[in-house]
Amino acid sequence: MARKILLENIHIPGIKEYEVYRKNGGYSGVEKALKTMTPDQIVEEVKTSGIRGRGGAGFPMGLKWSFIDKKSGKPRHLVVNADESEPGTFKDRFLMEHIPHLLIEGAIISSFALEAHLSYIYIRGEYMWVFKILEKAIKEAYANGWLGKNILGTGYDLDLYVHCGAGAYICGEETALIESLEGKRGNPRIKPPFPAVSGLWAEPTVVNNVESISAVSWIVNNGGAEYASIGVGKSTGTKLISASGHIKNPGVYEIELGLTVDEFMNSDEYLGGMIDDRPLKAFIPGGSSVPILPAQYIFKTANGEDRLMTYESLADGGFTTGSSLGSGGFIVYNDSACVVRNTWNFSRFYHHESCGQCSPCREGTGWMEKILHRIETGYGREEDIELLWSIQGKIEGNTICPLGDAAAWPVAAAIRHFREEFEYHVRFPEKVKNIKHFVDEPMEKVRHLLTKTVQQ
């Protein structure tokens, strides 16, 4: 059995409640950190662990902590990013729903390491019931002396608040989140300066994901080296995966990084294989913002090596034959799925969620949505495929925040790997007007409909 760090106690009845959490070793990490360690020692342990940000970017967490401005003398802050809005991703919600005190314990230790005395959990607006769970858990932490003044008699003070957003996906970007937390419209800021220098109220701020912060208490209790011994290479520790799609066992899984994609997808311990035993067509390993991969690149890389559940292996081949671990939103498709419809759904989401600050994203996402809808509903034109390719290429790299890239990458990958499906939609409009077109009738591959070819 794989080691569990975050979900080790998930099976214990009542683990959501303070008394049960405490009885099973909860808050021992806070005791050790505040009574026996200095802030710098905690930062070093986190750096030694090699843990990378679990929100999607995968930046080394300890290194990010070390960037925080200590010279200005300004107050510092920790902000936990619980604005989980990526389609296909729901692992943070699961963690907060079932073990809220694990996140709070990690936030206390992390705040102490950063020498922050005022910290926040910024939660997605649609997670109102989870907001209430966190509020209750925070009150319990205050009542039992884990938050407030002079925690454990160490002289360390910390106030922790949970703040509910208004449902904007863009606020998952750290500077937009900070803008929203300050009461402004959630528009991303131009960087630099980075939040570690000028963040919340122009004060040094570290923003980390729920899963990342929740792992800190284990690292403190067991040591960074022990955490680093789990996993493969620079992909250390465990990772929560939100699994959905045409699989037998969807849900949230904690895996050791380095597990093969084949074992994760097909073993009974994990996803259990394809539902109805239909053929595997494609998968997305890291949420809607990362490239979709066709069947031939799922279990093996282009070089013939086993594809692993690691940052490096999933990215092997770049975006030509690889993808990204991203936020761990693992979406599986069988042969009844329509890639064009899936891509249109994603484009519709990104168009709706664009903050509108950058014209390439504001206009480009709208154009892509309209063209994809036209193709999917049987009104596509031959030139639409090349037009889509051109539009996505003008968005990527030309916006303040990564939302523009996140909107462009799925479109580029869909055309790159499933061009014949787009051509099929153009050639057989009457067939694709049936919303269940690939369920009722398998796709006939149609090639060379267009004279131009997409550059790889």
N, C-alpha and C positions, 0 to 999 in steps of 0.2 A: 504493500500500500504506500502511496505517495505521502510525504510529510505534509502536515497541515499547520499553518501558522495563524491564519485569520479565522478559519472555520473549524479549528480544532475542537471548540466547545459548542458548536452549533446544535449538537444533538441533545444538550442538557436542557431538560424542561425548565422554563422560567428564566433562562439566561439573560433575557431582556431586562429583568428586574435587578436592581442594585444589590440586594441581599444575596441572590444566587450568584451574580457575577463576582462579588467580593469573596464569597465562600470558595469559589473555584479559582482563586489566585488573582482576581481582578485588582487593579491599582497597585500591585506589587512593583510594577515598573516605575510608578511615580515615587514610591518610597525609596527605591534604590537610586533613582536619578537625583532626587532632591537632597537625600541624606548622605550619599557616598560619592557623587560625581559632580564635576564642574560643568558649566555649559559647554566649554571647549572640548571636554572629554566626550560628551554626548555627540557633538558634531563629528568628532573623529571616528567614533564607533559607526555612525551612519555612513560616513565616507568609506570606511573599511568594508562595510556590508556590500557596497556596490549597488545598492537599491536604486533603481531608476524610476522617475516619475511615472505613475500608473495611470495618468489621465489621458495619455496618448502620445505626447512628445518623446517620452523616454529619456529625459535629461537626468543625469546623476543628481540625486536629491541632496546628498551631503555637500557636493560642490556648489549647488544652488544656495544652500544655507551659508556657506563660507563667503558668499558674495555680499552678504548684508552689510550695510554701512554701519561701522562701529565708531567712526571718527566724528560724526556730526553732533553727537550727543542728543539727537532727537529720539523720541520714543519709537520703539519697534513694534511690529505687529505680525501675527500669524493669521492668515486667512485660509480656511479649509474650503476648497472648491467642491461643493456638493451639488453644483448645477449640472447634473448629469442629464444631458439632453440629446446625446448622439443616438440616432436611430440604430437599434440593435444592441444597445448597451443598457444594462440594468443591474450590474453587480454592486454598485455603490448603494443603491436603494435597498438591495437585499441585506447588505451589511448593516446599514443604519436601522432597518426595520427589526432585525433580529438580535444584534449585539451593539446597541448604541453606546454603551459604556466603553467599549473597545476604542471607538473613535475619540471619545472624550478623554480617555486616559492618554492616548497618543497625542492629542492636542495639548494637554497639560505638559507632557514631557518636551514636546517640540517647542512650545512657548518658552519654557525654562531654558532650553538650549539656545534659543534666539534672544534671550533676556527680554522677552516681550511681556507686558503686563496687561494688555488689552487685546484679545483675539476674537475672531468671528468664525462661525460656520455659515457660509452662504449657500442656501439650499434652493433648488429649483422650485419655481412657483407652483407647478403641478403636484409637487410632493407634500401637500398640506398635511396629510395624515402622518407622514414621516417627520415633518416639522414638529408636530405635537408630541411624537415619541421622543425626539431630541430635547424638546423643552422640558419634559418630565424628567428625563435622565440628567439634564443639567441641574435642575432643582435638587435632585437627589445628591448629586455631587457636591453642591453647595452645602446642603444639610449635613453631610458627613465630613466636611472639612477638606475636601479635595479642591475646592475653588473658593476664592475670596481672599481675605487677609491672612497673612502669616500661615501659609499652608504647612501643615505638619510641624509647626513651630520653627520653620527654617528661615523665616523672614521674607519668604518669597510670596508676592501678591499676584493674583491673576483673576481677571474677570473674563468670562467666556459667554458670548451671545450667539444665538442662532438667528439669522436674518433671512427672510423669505423673499425671493425674487418675484418677478412678475411673469415668468414663463418665456423669456427671450433666450434662444439658443446662443446668441452672440455673447451673452454674459458668462459663458463657459471660458471665453478668452480672458486671461487674468486681468488685463488692464480695463476691459469693459466691465468685468465683475467689480473692480475697484470703483469705477465711475458710478455704477449702480448702487454700491454700498454707501457712497457719499451722497446719494439722493439725486444723482443726475441721470440723464439718458445714457443707456449702456452702449456707448460708442468706444471702440478700441482706441488707445492712445498710440501716438508715434513713439517708437523706442529707438535709441535711448532718449531719456533716462529709463532704466529698467526699474521695476517695483522694488528691488532690493536696495535701491538708492533713493528713489522717490515714488512711493506707492500710495497707500491710503493716507489722505490728508497731507500729501507730499512728504510722508515719513517712511523710513525703511520698512519694507513689507515683504514677507515671503508668502507665496500662494502655492499650496500643494493640494493634491487630490485626496479624497476620502480614503481610498485604499492605501495610498502611500503613508499617510499619517497613522492609519490604524496598525501598520506594521512596526511602528517605532517602539512600542512597549516590548515586543518580542526581541527586537534587536538589543535593547538596553538590558533585558533580563538574561539573554543568552550570548550576547556579544556579536559584534559585527563580523568577525571571522567565521563564526558558526553559520550566520546567515549567508555569507559569501560561499560557503562550502556546498550550498544547495544551488542547483542550476548548472549552467554550462557557460564557460567563458565570462563575457561581460553581461550576460543575462543571468543575474543571480537571484536566488530566492524563489518565491512562489508567485503566481499570478492568478487573479480571479478572471474567469472567462464567462461571459454571458452568451450562452449557446441557444440558437433558435433556428427555425427553418424546417426543412424536410428531414428531420432526424427523429429517432425513436425516443430519445431521452433529453428533451430541452431543459434548460435550467442554468443555475449558477454553479460553476465548478472551480475548485482551487487546484491548480496543477503545479508541479515542479517545472520550472522552465527547462527545456531540453527534451521534454516528451515529444515523440514523433506525432505529426499531424495524423498519420494513419492510425496509431493506437488511440489517440484522443477521439477520433471520429468513429472508429469502428469497434472498439472494445466495449464489453458490457459494463465495465467500471465507469465509463464515461458516456458517450453519446449513443452507443449501441447500434450504429449503422443507419442506413437510409430507411425512412418510413416507407412501408409497402414494398420495400426492396427494389424501388425504381432506380434507374441509373443516376449516378452523380453527374451533375452538369457543371456546377461552379460553386465557389465559396468566397466569402469576404471575411478575412481573419480579424479585422480590427475596427469594426463599425463602418457606418455609411461613407465616411470620408476617405477610406483607403481603397486602392484599386481592387476590382473583382478579378479572380483568377479562374481560368477554365480548368477542366478536369486534369489535363495532362501536366499542369504545374502545381497541383495540390499536394500530392504525396511525395513528389520528387522535384528537385530543382532542375533548371535547364541543363545542369552539369551531371545529372543523374544521381545526385546525393539525396539521402533522405531529407525531407522537409521537416524541420523541427519547430516546435513552439518556442522560438526565441526571437529576439529583435533582429539578430543578424541573419538567421536562416530564412525567415519570412521575407526579408528584404533582399535576399540573394537574387541577383539578376536585375536589380533596380526595378523601375516600374514597367520594364519591358516584359520580364518573365517573373517578377516578384511583386510583393505588396508590402504590408506593414502590420506589426502586431497591434499598433494603435491603442485603442482603449479596451481591446479584448472583446469586442462585439462580434462574435463568431456566427455568421449567417450562412446556412447551407441550402443549396438549391438542387432539386432534381430536374429531370428532363421535361417536366410539365411547366416549369417556370419560364416566363418571358423576360429576357434581359432588357429589352427595350422598355417594357412596362416598369420594370424595377428601376431602371435608370431615370425614367420620367418621374417616378414617385420621389426619388432622391432629389432630383432637380427642382421639383415643386416645393419640397421642404426647404432647400437652400435659398430659393427665390423668396419664399415667405419669410425666412429668418434673416435675410441680409439686412444689416442696419442702414444701408443706403449711403454710407459715408463715402465709399470709393465707387466711382462710376463704372470701372470694369466689372465689379461684382454686382452692383445695383442693376446695371443694364444687361450684363452678360448672362446672369442667372435667369432673368426674365426671358431673354431670347432662347436660351437652351430649353427652358421649360416649354415654351410655345412650340418650338420645332419638334421636340420629343413627343409632345402630345399629338401633334399633327401626324407624325409617323405612326405612333401607336394606334391611333384611331382610323388609320387607313387612308389618310389624305397626304401622305408624304410624297416629296418630289425627289428625283434622282440626285439633285444637287444638295439636298438637305444634309446628307451624311458629311460631305466635305465642308459644308457651312458650319455644322456642329463642331467639327475638328478645328476649324479656324477660330471659332468663338472661344472654345475652352483654352486654346493656346494663348489667347490675348488676355485671359483672366489670370492664369497662373503666374505668380511672381510679381504681379502689378497691383497688389492691394496692401493696406496697412496690416491686416491680420490674416491668419491662415484660412479664414472661412472661404475666401475666394479660391484658394488652392483646393480646399475640401470639396467645393462644388465642381471644380474642373476635373479632378483626378478620376472620379467614377465615370464620367462621360468619356474621357480619353481611353480608359481601360476597356470600357464596354465596346467602343468602336474597334480598338486594337485587337481584342480577342474574339469578338462576336460580330464582326462586320457582316457576315453572311445573314445574320438574323435581321439586321437593319435592312439589308437588300431584299430579304424575303418580305418584309413589311411594305416596302415600296412596290414590289412586283405583284403581290397578291393582296391588294387592299380589302377585297371582299372577305377573305379568310380571316384577316386580323381584326375585322370589325366584330367578330365573335369574341367576347371578352375572355373566353376559355379556349382560345384558339390552339394552344399547344397541349392542352389537356385532352381535347377532343380529337386532335389530328396532329401527329408528329410533324416537326418542321422539315421541309424539304430544303436541303442546302442549295443555295443559288449563288454562284460565283460569277465574277466578271460582269456584273450588272453595270458597273461604272468603269470609266476608262482610267480614272486616277486611282492611286493607291496611297493609303495612309503611311506616312513615314514612321518607321519603328523607332 
